[in-house]
């Protein structure tokens, strides 16, 4: 089945009201009332693994609770398609070549099959990322409004790959990006950063006992500070660079490195990168490499809460939900100054930004030595996420844009 069944646990609106306050939720409810007669279809390429699927598992029930009829379709694809879209993903991040003519034809063939099978008859259709981007030109009806949502960093995209993308996105009414720097000159672009769910198992408050019980099977040391990166095993997340930075920091301070992650369902390189990380960490007693299933949300929550420092040393990054998760938990964060990360990590205010292995190592040492700084950055980081990067704000931004498109008016960019 391409249709993903999702259900909210209890009232999301009341839960969010307790977190962000009454005024933002009342404004969201008022906005949603204007769209209750319009059906919305979300489309992406995987139901599990990765930030997009994680967001949709909560955003779709939230929109339904608001009274906006919303469904979620997952694009079917074969093994070769996922290999090609991974290649395209890397090229759009500026790593590697664009698809060849033969590869592009297979990519478009899979999109044609999906256009025939998916239920895309909503008044509003929101397509996530490059995998299903060709659906608009293949299936769009004149009465519909189509929006393409880009979750990746296009700032240094391979020109040929970007040209292919621009050709597809030209068939949309609007495009949404996580950062202004990612916006090519195509369909009208709007800035809507992603968000996290404070009510999800990955972000709810856990007691010390719950954390201990959750992490007990992993036999992690409790006598030294933890430096942790939580990310799928992807070269653009640079887990080997994290290992290098930790080795440098370890010469100056005692700590234990935890690399925790898995692979998204549409990422065929995950197993290969995991093997590389395990080989690099072999023989190092101060490093733990955890391979987690897609539903290990409580484990990730416990890891982040128990960690002294959370690292996100990405080489390219659309946004990095793991950064928002760590900041929400008042963790001190060291992260690369790439993509959407600087929207979250305001240097020296909510975390520390770095641009090299050596810089990452230096900031890790700095935070290990300064607990007062860790507390200050953690407190400021939580407030920054609460004000800017929780699901009610993302839902509001989507509904504002949809309303503007339906009525032919310009939405705030």
Secondary structure, 3 states (H helix, E strand, C coil): CCECCCCCCCCHHHHHHHHHCHHHHHHHHHHHHCCCCCCEEEEECCCCCCHHHHHHHHHHHHHHHCCCCEEEEECCCCHHHHHHHHHHHHHHCCCCCCCCHHHHHHHHHHHHHHHHHCCCCCCEEEEECCCCCCHHHHHCCCCCEEEEECCCCCCCCCHHHHHHHHHHHCCCCEEEECCHHHCCCCCCEEECCCCECCCCCCCCCCCHHHHHHHHHHHCCCCCCCEEEEECCCCHHHCHHHHHHHHHHHHCCCCCEEEEEECCCCCCCCHHHHHHHHHHHHCCCCCEEEEECCCCCHHHHHHHHHHCCEEEECCCCCCCCHHHHHHHHCCCEEEEECCCCHHHHCCECCCEEEECCHHHHHHHHHHHHCCHHHHHHHHHHHHHHHHHHCEHHHHHHHHHHHHHHHHHCCCCCC
